[in-house]
């Protein structure tokens, strides 16, 4: 094994926590001297520490190898249709600052840019002057991105947000060189898997159910992006041939049925029939959920139909990817068991029983900063690994 490869492996191992030299020697079956050289190189670079190792002898107790929190910190920004959330984390993943801006009005690209700038300035203010250097910034985009060039391709729910060189904009405005631009769904699955730690199964699918509907997939710690950044677009799987028109131009996409606009369209159509319900015109997802949870008959009937369509899209996911865990996030998960029970039923009726044997469906327990944390950690990892190349 080459030294750089070994250094990369050590860094990778430390992303998941701490370790000791003896643990790594045993795990990788390498000579102590080979490991010593790689560990010393990382210590000289300041990336890792061995806080309990005194001199050359460690005594009987194995000393721990840890990432050096003082080495630097990383910003994560999550641009969402209804808010912008940001965090700063140190090298070990500790949270140093967090900022949240709720979007008051209908958001467009200009408002989005002001929110991002405000969020970054707010985070920097909280950090003050005595802090490890800011080494990078990860940006979670609400739409499609070109992973290679770091360009925002299009977010259909955010007017004016298309073909935008967000990487250059962030670099010019904030002077940060190491930047990662990824989809918010990818950042989310990364942190979901991270939060599960050793208990994370090999394959996890994530579905965000909010204004739009997004998906992401992680296998053995690696997020799947697709060759042109269009992978896992679960919102645009067709669940109703000849169904309502989607913003992407197709008919009957899941997003057109179960996204915010789709739910509104169905509610408005229902109201024109003069039914007895507490649903109102142009309802928000939150108000729709309140009606469902209060037992409104029209709302619950709609909720089961919507959940069934989500289940139908997930039938394709199960058939293609065979994940052991499906995590749901986003506003619509407020439907709770209405959602999960109905999805489970649809999967049972349509999937191979063997594919469901290990499958668990759960609603995410992470907070509103999860995606920002995910993209900050993606940024950290890419910088640290790049340093060893
Ligand atoms: Zn579509």
Boltz pocket constraint, residues with backbone or C-beta under 6 A from the ligand:
constraints:
  - pocket:
      binder: B
      contacts: [[A, 235], [A, 236], [A, 246], [A, 247], [A, 248], [A, 249], [A, 250], [A, 253], [A, 255], [A, 256]]
      max_distance: 6.0
